[in-house]
């Protein structure tokens, strides 16, 4: 775990100790005393036991939210299978059953129409594999994939908190807050967020521990899940590049070279695979045009945000989600600033959230889905709240997590059943 110390000094100069993995000799920021050495993790067996407890906590909180979501949806006449097939779930389940389309549809104006070719291949492949192995209906095979991946991600969140110096209580708090966050429904249904979160969180853990080969493999895996893996590729590239600067002439630097060169392979392979389905290299990019996800440096988001702040669409059911979108855009920026000022947080984590925020702001499509897009990166932002919350009385934490799960499930039913537009 001492390997994290090299990642707490950014490209512009040394920084102070920022995680449990730091050695006592790590340099401090000029004019500041070195941080007090945090608790070191216990023996591996006990660390695994703590991670298992974190996963159990996640499952309990998520089960409460999931149950509330299904009960509220049933109140509105929607069967569980119908709810679990809504929006992106339906696309992934259709691909798992029938494969990708062989052409891109176009409208009379010559512009591409919505196509499932925009969805990356790993999640449908996992759903298909679980269905073949277990014999489950495809919708429940998708639920198994999401819950299994979310459990793996929860263990990774706990490990990540411990890696940056958090006590076990802070790790549990971070996991529980993530499990009952407003858009946690995307971890319960056959969306890609759970699988992507697992790959993302464990990639960050490997980067902090300077395990470059696992980091590269996990980053490539994330690249087969969704295009926002470009953020992970950027983080791994920056961290591996900084490692090469620090390890000039070292024989061990080859691992960082491998990470730097192979991290983008997953996302590139996904682009080529999807393009091959329609016989053109840029097939995915052409299909993605219909979804409005081309990078415009925030022009589209600024326009949407202006409409929201001026109540241009007052009275629509979408108004309930307006607060969530504004919160993600504003509090996300504040959170990046706060993380950057917290010398306990290694710079790769700050860079990851900053890049994610830039990507979300810079792409105009699906404005009401921006809070969901931020869900996999949320555990890093929750580091700011997890430490103080871990010191709260147990009763307060139980009420917070339980109440949060109920509200999250209620809100999920609205997102999936009642509100207009994809959540």
Secondary structure, 3 states (H helix, E strand, C coil): CHHHHHHHCECCECCCCCCCCCCCCCCCCCCCCCCCCCCCCCCHHHHHHHHHHHHHHHHHHHHHHHHHHHHHHHHCCCCHHHHHCCCHHHHHHHHHHHCCCCCCCECCCCCECCCHHHCCHHHHHHHHHHHHHHCCCHHHHHHHHHHHHHHHHHHHHHHHHHHCCCCHHHHHHHHHHHHCCCCHHHHCCCCCHHHHHHHHHHHHHHHHCCCHHHHHHHHHHHHCCCCCHHHHHHHHHHHHHHHHHHCCCCHHHHHHHHHHHHCCHHHHHHHHHHHHHHCCCCHHHHHHHHHCCCECCCHHHHHHHHHHHCCCCCCCCCHHHHHHHHHHHHHHHHHHHHHHHCCCCCHHHHHHHHHHHHHHHHECCCHHHHHHHHHHHHHHHHHHHHHHHHCCCHHHHHHHHHHHHHHHHHHHHHHHHHCCCCC
